[in-house]
């Protein structure tokens, strides 16, 4: 991300799967995010933060608020597939 000093926590989710779904949704809206801050050990399980630039924070919050009703099955499948392509599982 261009300016890591201006990163703000957008939200905290339960696991990496949810983190990747939201990251995909943000990317579709043209909002860049960081899923793991630099220098911290990465783990698949446990709570995860999603960071965005301070300038994008309100727009990102509004986007998540629009999605509060949840994703429909087709959207979940599409986002899951997109997340898998971005971060394929290792053999």
matplotlib code that plots the C-alpha trace (Angstrom):
import matplotlib.pyplot as plt

x = [0.0, 1.3, 1.4, 1.4, 1.5, -2.0, -3.6, -6.7, -8.5, -11.7, -13.0, -12.0, -13.4, -13.3, -10.9, -8.9, -11.8, -14.0, -11.0, -10.5, -14.2, -14.2, -10.9, -12.4, -15.5, -13.3, -11.1, -14.3, -15.0, -11.5, -10.5, -7.1, -6.6, -3.9, -4.8, -1.8, 0.3, 4.0, 6.2, 3.5, 3.3, 0.6, -1.9, -4.9, -7.1, -8.2, -9.4, -8.1, -8.0, -8.6, -6.7, -7.4, -6.0, -7.4, -8.7, -10.7, -12.1, -15.5, -16.2, -15.1, -17.3, -20.3, -19.6, -19.6, -22.8, -24.5, -23.5, -24.7, -27.5, -24.9, -24.0, -26.3, -25.1, -24.1, -22.1, -20.4, -19.4, -18.0, -16.0, -14.7, -13.5, -11.9, -10.1, -8.9, -7.4, -5.6, -4.2, -4.2, -3.7, -0.3, -0.2]
y = [0.0, 3.4, 4.9, 2.3, 5.1, 6.0, 2.6, 2.3, -0.8, -1.2, -4.2, -7.4, -10.8, -14.3, -15.9, -15.7, -16.9, -13.9, -11.6, -12.7, -12.3, -8.7, -8.0, -9.2, -7.0, -4.0, -4.7, -4.7, -1.2, -0.1, 0.1, -1.3, -3.1, -4.8, -8.1, -8.6, -5.7, -5.9, -7.5, -9.6, -13.3, -14.6, -17.3, -18.8, -19.2, -16.6, -13.0, -11.0, -7.2, -5.6, -2.3, 0.4, 3.9, 6.6, 8.4, 5.3, 4.4, 6.0, 4.7, 1.2, 1.4, 2.4, -0.5, -3.0, -1.4, -2.0, -5.7, -6.2, -8.3, -10.8, -12.4, -14.5, -18.0, -17.0, -14.1, -16.2, -18.8, -16.1, -14.4, -17.7, -18.7, -15.3, -15.5, -19.0, -17.7, -14.9, -17.2, -20.8, -23.5, -25.1, -28.8]
z = [0.0, -0.8, 2.8, 5.5, 8.2, 7.3, 7.7, 9.8, 11.0, 9.0, 10.8, 12.6, 11.4, 12.8, 10.3, 7.1, 4.9, 6.0, 5.7, 2.1, 1.2, 2.4, 0.7, -2.6, -2.1, -1.3, -4.4, -6.6, -5.3, -6.0, -2.4, -1.6, 1.7, 3.8, 5.5, 7.7, 8.9, 8.1, 10.8, 12.4, 12.2, 10.0, 11.1, 9.3, 12.4, 14.9, 14.6, 11.6, 11.0, 7.7, 7.1, 4.6, 4.0, 6.2, 3.1, 2.1, 5.6, 5.4, 1.9, 3.0, 6.0, 3.9, 1.5, 4.4, 5.8, 2.4, 2.7, 6.3, 5.1, 4.0, 0.8, -1.3, -2.2, -5.8, -4.4, -1.8, -4.4, -6.7, -3.9, -2.6, -6.1, -6.6, -3.2, -4.1, -7.3, -5.5, -2.8, -4.1, -1.5, -1.4, -2.1]

ax = plt.figure().add_subplot(projection="3d")
ax.plot(x, y, z, "-o")
ax.set_aspect("equal")
plt.show()
